[in-house]
Amino acid sequence: MKKVKKLNKVRLAILGGEKIIKQKPPHFVWPIIDKKIEKAVIGQLYQSISIYNRSGIFKEFEDDFAKYHGKKYALLCSSGTLAIHSMFSAIGLKEGDEVICPAYTFFATVSPLLFTGAKPILCDCDDNGNIDPQEIKRKISPKTKAIIITHMWGIPCQMDQIVKICKRNKLILLEDCSHAHGAKHKNKIVGSFGDMAAWSLQGQKNITGGEGGVLVCNNKEFYYKALLLGHYNKRCKQEIPKSYPLSKYSTTGMGLKYRAHPLAIAVAYEIFKNYDKLLNIKNQFARTFINNIKNLKGVSLPPAFFDKNIKPSWYGLVFQFNNKELRNLPIENFFKALQAEGLRDSDIPGSTSPLNLLPLFQDPAKLFPVYGSCKNTFSYKTGDFPKAEHFYKNALKFPVGSSLKDKKLTDLYIKGLKKVINNYSDLL
Ligand SMILES: Cc1ncc(COP(=O)(O)O)c(C=O)c1O
């Protein structure tokens, strides 16, 4: 039973009432810079601020990260976008190939593909906002070479079905785990399902160095090709054996530089060392939040939140604002009321939008002439992916605490959300 409890008449802050949170932002601070991180960064600063080969902090991070995911190779990069580009380049995509991609994701899951000339075949999403396996099946053609998936907002995709589809159709599986560090599906960690996987280590990510990225794989050839794309000279010479047919390119690689910054990796490595503890804290906060809001009118939670097989990473707590239950109150008005209550870290995710709404995927040829030829052209438009567009238009994102100190704020965010829902009719 959904309940709307009328407390004794409370006035919403947006209508002149007292706000729930008076504390100025920032609220949920991330990353938390502590003495350990400070020490690691200063230590690294004196050791080396540029690493040309596979040594030092890069080797330590990569060894541990690969092991954590049960993979043979890990390769740090300067961003998640470039780790994703490295995957597309490593698997040898070319003009005329097709890659199945989620319509609902951050654009960098797909934009690097445009540099290969392969065509992105977008797919609608399921009720969790993740790529829908039934849609994938419909989009496979003789030209399909690979599928890339994103575990959106930290919720693992439907991996049983996706892995089966890839095996049956001999397709390469790539995972964008940028929202989902350490998330698990049936106790198997994301990033371990695919042929290759990539993570962003940027600013707000659960494992962050401020900027950075990393990829993993088991396939030696994919690894060498990722090295050749952006890790020329010393690192290529150190790792690519003379017997490998492309080793003669080691000095230049493909001419790009995707190396990470050692200071960023010093930060990310400290966070990674204690990561399971962080995941536990986040899980506790997320569960408190869910238990408190699951029966509220106007709130629809993704089914994955109640699936025992799924352990999200809680990059954010994203749910659907169901205004049908609130007499069609526009989400923008609801959001303004939340902000007025002082819930400044609540968010309507804007830039993570269905790709068909973006000029880059509506009219790519002006920036990427390779898509001007009629054989290889594509053009998406508003309305192409109704489920993704609906999910996007109704998504609200709440922060999930990372330190026990966030308990008070978490309780206040819950209280603020309840207050606005209980008094929504005053906004109509
Ligand atoms: C799903 C997803 N993929 C890729 C990226 C790109 O990562 P980066 O910003 O490190 O290049 C992001 C960044 O926000 C992301 O959210």
PDBQT file of the ligand as one rigid body, heavy atoms in Angstrom, charges set to zero:
ROOT
HETATM    1  C1  LIG A 501      29.283   5.402 -18.078  1.00  0.00    +0.000 C 
HETATM    2  C2  LIG A 501      30.489   6.240 -18.341  1.00  0.00    +0.000 A 
HETATM    3  N1  LIG A 501      31.354   5.857 -19.290  1.00  0.00    +0.000 NA
HETATM    4  C3  LIG A 501      32.461   6.554 -19.549  1.00  0.00    +0.000 A 
HETATM    5  C4  LIG A 501      32.765   7.705 -18.873  1.00  0.00    +0.000 A 
HETATM    6  C5  LIG A 501      33.975   8.496 -19.261  1.00  0.00    +0.000 C 
HETATM    7  O1  LIG A 501      34.928   8.507 -18.274  1.00  0.00    +0.000 OA
HETATM    8  P1  LIG A 501      35.985   9.709 -18.148  1.00  0.00    +0.000 P 
HETATM    9  O2  LIG A 501      35.247  10.914 -17.717  1.00  0.00    +0.000 OA
HETATM   10  O3  LIG A 501      36.956   9.213 -17.125  1.00  0.00    +0.000 OA
HETATM   11  O4  LIG A 501      36.616   9.876 -19.471  1.00  0.00    +0.000 OA
HETATM   12  C6  LIG A 501      31.916   8.139 -17.866  1.00  0.00    +0.000 A 
HETATM   13  C7  LIG A 501      32.233   9.369 -17.117  1.00  0.00    +0.000 C 
HETATM   14  O5  LIG A 501      31.461   9.960 -16.428  1.00  0.00    +0.000 OA
HETATM   15  C8  LIG A 501      30.742   7.398 -17.590  1.00  0.00    +0.000 A 
HETATM   16  O6  LIG A 501      29.868   7.788 -16.649  1.00  0.00    +0.000 OA
ENDROOT
TORSDOF 0
